[in-house]
Amino acid sequence: MQVRLLFFARLKRETGLEQDTLEVPAGATVRDVARLVEARYGLSLRGCMVAVNEAYASPDQKLSGGDEVAFLPPVAGGMHEDTHTDVTAEPLSLARADAFLVRPECGAQAYFVGTVRSPNQGKRVDWIEYEGFVPLGRKVMDEAAAAARAKHGELRVFIEHRIGRLLPGEASILIGVASPHRRAALEACDFLIEHLKVHVPVWKHEADEDGEHWVKGQAGHDTL
C-alpha cells in the first residue's frame, strides 16, 4: 500500500522534500514506516513525533493505504464559536484580538504577546524563521482552548502564531482570553501559554552571531 509523507523543519531540509510517497507493507505501523523512511533518506527520526491524517499518533498505530504521515521534530477538538485560532504569515494584531474578545458579558480580557528576543543567551539574534504544520497547529490550538474552557469555565479565546521570518521585536504569538471575571482570564491565558509552547507544531530556525541553527524543542507526545 502507499502512504503520503510530509516533512517539516530540519527533516524537510535533510531530505530536500516537503512531501513524498512511499510503498509500505499492508498492516504497517507508524514505527515501521519511520524505519523505512530512515533507511530511504539516510536520516534519524529519533525523538520525532508523528501525525497521521492531522492527528498525533503513537508509534504502534497501524496505517491504511492513502494515509498522510507527517514527521515532526520536537516543538517548542472541534471549533467553538467563541474560539479563533490561526497559524499565519500575516502580522499579529492586538486590535483584531480585541475586536473578537470584547463583549458586554466579558468583564476581563487577558493577553500574552511573545516577541523575538535579541540578545538571546548572550548572543545577538538577526532573525528567526518560524515553520509550522498549519492544519495540525490549528487543531492543537482548538483543543487547547477547549481544555482551558473545561478548566476555567466559559471563555472567549483568541490564538494566533506567526510563521515566516521575523526580526527582533516582532510578535510571534498572540494569546487572548476573555471571561466574566479576571482570575479565570489570567489563569486560562497562562495555561494556554504553557500548553502551546510544548504541543503546537511550530519550529524555530534562528540566525545569530554564530550562524544559523534549529532551536531545540520539546516533545509533548509519543516519539520515535
C-alpha positions, 0 to 999 in steps of 0.5 A: 500500500502507499502512504503520503509523507510530509516533512517539516523543519530540519527533516524537510531540509535533510531530505530536500522534500516537503512531501513524498510517497512511499510503498509500505507493507499492508498492516504497517505501523507508524514505527515501521514506516519511520524505519523505512523512511530512515533507511530511504533518506539516510536520516534519524527520526529519533525523538520525532513525533508523528501525525497521521491524517492531522492527528498525533499518533503513537508509534504502534498505530497501524496505517491504511493505504492513502494515509498522510504521515507527517514527521515532526521534530520536537516543538517548542477538538472541534471549533467553538464559536467563541474560539479563533485560532490561526497559524499565519504569515500575516502580522499579529494584531492586538486590535483584531484580538480585541475586536473578537474578545470584547463583549458586554458579558466579558468583564476581563480580557487577558493577553500574552504577546511573545516577541523575538528576543535579541540578545538571546543567551548572550548572543545577538539574534538577526532573525528567526524563521518560524515553520509550522504544520498549519492544519495540525497547529490549528487543531492543537490550538482548538483543543487547547482552548477547549481544555482551558474552557473545561478548566476555567469555565466559559471563555472567549479565546483568541490564538494566533502564531506567526510563521515566516521570518521575523526580526527582533521585536516582532510578535510571534504569538498572540494569546487572548482570553476573555471571561466574566471575571479576571482570575479565570482570564489570567489563569486560562491565558497562562495555561494556554501559554504553557500548553502551546509552547510544548504541543503546537507544531511550530519550529524555530530556525534562528540566525545569530552571531554564530550562524544559523541553527534549529532551536531545540524543542520539546516533545509533548507526545509519543516519539520515535 
